[in-house]
Amino acid sequence: MAILAICCLSLLIVSLDNTIVNVALPSIASELHAPVPDLQWIVDAYTLVLTSLLMLSGSLADRIGRRRIFQIGLAVFGTGSLLCSLAVNIETSSHSASSKPSAAPC
């Protein structure tokens, strides 16, 4: 039961982060002077990396261990979130956003 709760919480974190990014897009556009296509890449990079790493991370979790992969994923997710918050241009923000979805494997 605890494993299910942890997996659900990790999905909640990823979903909440995606919602926060979508709500913050107008502020990101004004602060970083970003055109609409660049803003789309912030959201799309997140989704693209999430879907491409999901199968790989599940396979790695079976081989290395779920707990270790989950901890690594949370560390990468936290680092990506920190880098996104410190981004000074749109390219840095979109590269940082693409590093965050690796916390999703459960």
VENQUIUR-V63390 format. One record per backbone hydrogen bond with DSSP energy under -0.5 kcal/mol. CO is the residue of the C=O (numbers start at 1). NH is the residue of the N-H. Records with the same first field share a line. If there is no record, write none. Layout:
CO->NH / NH
This chain:
1->5
2->6
3->7
4->8
5->9
6->10
7->11
8->12
9->13
10->14
11->15
12->16
13->17
14->18
15->19
16->20
17->21
18->22
19->23
20->24
21->25
22->25
24->28
25->29
26->30
27->31
28->32
29->33 / 34
35->39
36->40
37->41
38->42
39->43
40->44
41->45
42->46
43->47
44->48
45->49
46->50
47->51
48->52
49->53
50->54
51->55
52->56
53->57
54->58
55->59
56->60
57->61
58->62
59->63
60->64 / 65
61->65
65->69
66->70
67->71
68->72
69->73
70->74
71->75
72->76
73->77
74->78
75->79
76->80
77->81
78->82
79->83
80->84
81->85
82->86
84->87
89->93
90->94
91->95
92->96
93->97
94->98
95->99
96->99 / 100
97->100 / 101
99->102
100->103
101->104
